[in-house]
Structure formats: structure tokens, C-alpha cells
Amino acid sequence: MKKQLSVLLVGVPEHLGDLCRDSGRVAVVHDLNSLAGAIELVRGAKEHGKFDLIVTAEHLADGSGMDLIREAKKVDPEASIVGLTTDPVMRELMEEGGCASVGTYDFIRELVAKQLRTLSRKK
């Protein structure tokens, strides 16, 4: 049996959490709007285990998704991250920052589903 995935969603539409929960591949979904809370969870990976997938929006209530991407990559350089943005410049920054995928809300459901399938096959 394949390992169930752990996903951190930050500042993303609620339906992405539902997509993850309904996929049958995800055991744990943390759905936050706070950069500070997300960074605390990412830094606490030693206690609870690292996240298999992190999905972050560009704009968060208390900061930037780029700050989360940088912190996640410091903690785990191999972290699988999907970044959400509609800004072409931010898209480049997110890709350079190590995001596995970068997209807009219009097609992000498919990106997340694809990333979950890929990660599920690796486990």
C-alpha cells in the first residue's frame, strides 16, 4: 500500500482542500491563510514529518508566498511546492525559487491533482 501524503495549503481556495481530501491519496491536509502559521509548521517538520506537497498563493494575509517558498526550501531543499500567481514576473521568481509547478487559479486544480498523482507514485 502506498503511503498517504501530507499536504500544506496556504492562502488557496477552499475547493483545493476538498480536492486533496477527496483524492484518496492524502491523509493530512493543513489549510491555512497565515504565512506565520505555515512557516511554523514547515519549521516543525522534524516533530511531525515534512510535507509531501506545499501549495501557496502569491499574496497571503500576513506576507508573501515567496517567503514561504524560501523557508520551505531552507528546511527541505527537495520540497515539492506549487505556487499560485497571475503575475508573469512572480511566476518566474516562483519557478526560480524551486516550485515544482506555477499556475493560475484557472487551472490549478489540475496542477495539484497531477502533483498528487506523481507524488503518490513515488511513495
N, C-alpha and C positions, 0 to 999 in steps of 0.2 A: 504494500500500500504506500502511495506517495505521501510525503509529508505535507500537511496543511500549511498554507502560507500565512504570514503575519504582515498586515498592510497598515501603513500610516497615511491618512488622508488629511491634508491641511488646506483649509480655505476653498474647498471644492464643492460643487453642487451635491446636495444630499443623495441624488439618484446614483452617484458613483459608489457611495457606501452600500446602497442596496444591490448594485451590480456585483460588488465584491462578495457580499454576504450570500447572494443567490447563486454565485458561480459554482459552489460545491468544492472549490479549491482553497478557500480562505477560512482559517479558523479564528483569527483575531483581526478585528478592524478597529483602529483608533481613528475617530473622526473629530478633528479639532479645527478651530478657526484662529488659534493663537500661535504665533511664532514662538513665543516664550515657552508655552506648553510643549510644542513639538520639539524644540531644542532640548528641553529637559528629558523627554522620552528618548530621543536619539542618543543623548549622552549617557542615559541609564541602560544602554544596551547590554552592558556587562551583567546587570542584575536580571533582566527579563529576556535577553536574547535580542539579536539585531532584527530589523525589519527586512522582509524579503522584497518589499516594494514600498517606495515613498512616492506619493503623488502630491504636488504642491502647486498652488496658484501663484501667479506673479505677485499680486497685491494681497497682503494679509492685514488684518486689523491693526496689528502692532509691529509691522515690519515688511520685509520683502522675502519672497520665496527664494531669492538668490542667497540670502543669509542662511536659510535652512539648507540649501544645496551645499554651500561651502562647509557648514558644520557637519552635515551627514558624511561628506567625502573625507573630512578630517578623521572622523570616528571610524569610518569603513570606506576605504578608497574604492572598493568593489560594489558599493551600494547601487542598487537599481532604482533610478529616480525618473519619474515622468513629470515634466514641468508644463504648466498651462499658461499660455500667453497669447495675445493677439498682436503684440508688438514685434516687428521683424528684428529690431536691434536686440531686444530682450531674448528673443528666440536664439540668436547667435550666442549670446552670453550664457544662456542655459545649456546649450549644446557644448560650448567650450568648458563649462563648469562640470561636465560629466553626466548630464542627463541621458538616460537611455533613449528617451523619446521626448519630443516637444511638440505640442499641438494646441489647437484652439478648442473651446468648449463644443464646437460643432461636431468634431469627430473624436473627441477624447474618450468616449465610451468604448469605441473600437480599439483605440490605443491601449487602454487599461486592460480590456479583455484579452488582447493579443499578448501583452506583457505577462498577465497572469497565466495564460496557457504556456508561454515559453518558460517561465519560472517553474511552473508545476512539472513540466517535463524534465527539468534539471534536477529536481529534488528526489 
